[in-house]
Amino acid sequence: MANLTSPLAGKILEVQIKVGQRVDADDEVMIIEAMKMENPVYSNEAGTVKEIKVNAGDAVEVGTVLAVIE
């Protein structure tokens, strides 16, 4: 089981995954807005999404857990 963490501080613009969805390593799973730029967040490993800990509009800091992938 792995925690997907935020690589930068900003605001979640879009969550592109759902609980139970299978993802591969390097799949784009979210978009974070930082400094008026849209930055994709990629899955760090292949697995099934067990939990999503953020919603669109949430502010996050570096290291915030975004999702749990098992």
C-alpha positions in Angstrom: 0.0 0.0 0.0 1.4 3.4 -0.9 0.4 7.0 -0.2 0.3 9.3 -3.1 1.5 12.7 -1.8 1.4 16.2 -3.2 4.6 17.2 -4.9 3.9 20.9 -4.5 1.6 23.3 -2.6 -1.5 24.6 -4.3 -5.1 23.9 -4.9 -6.7 20.7 -6.3 -8.3 21.6 -9.6 -9.4 18.1 -10.7 -9.5 14.6 -9.3 -9.4 12.1 -12.2 -9.6 8.9 -10.3 -12.3 7.1 -8.4 -12.2 4.6 -5.4 -11.8 1.1 -6.8 -10.2 2.2 -10.1 -7.1 0.5 -11.3 -4.2 2.8 -12.1 -0.8 2.2 -13.6 2.5 3.8 -12.5 2.7 7.3 -14.2 -1.0 7.6 -14.9 -2.2 11.2 -14.5 -4.6 11.1 -11.5 -5.0 14.8 -10.4 -4.3 18.4 -11.4 -3.0 20.9 -8.9 -2.9 24.6 -9.6 0.2 26.4 -8.3 1.4 29.8 -9.2 -1.5 30.1 -11.8 -0.2 27.0 -13.6 -1.9 23.6 -13.9 0.4 20.8 -12.8 -0.4 17.1 -13.3 0.1 14.6 -10.5 1.0 11.1 -11.6 0.5 7.8 -9.7 3.7 6.6 -8.1 2.8 2.9 -8.5 0.4 0.6 -10.1 -2.6 -0.7 -8.1 -6.1 0.0 -7.0 -7.3 3.3 -5.6 -8.4 2.5 -2.0 -9.1 6.0 -0.7 -9.1 9.6 -2.0 -8.3 12.1 0.7 -8.9 15.4 -1.2 -11.6 17.0 -3.3 -11.5 19.6 -6.0 -11.0 23.0 -4.4 -8.9 21.7 -1.5 -5.7 23.5 -0.6 -2.7 21.2 -0.2 0.9 21.5 1.0 3.9 19.6 -0.1 3.6 16.0 1.3 -0.2 16.1 1.8 -1.6 12.6 1.3 -3.8 12.8 -1.8 -4.8 9.2 -2.2 -4.0 5.6 -1.1 -3.1 3.1 -3.7 -2.8 -0.6 -2.9 
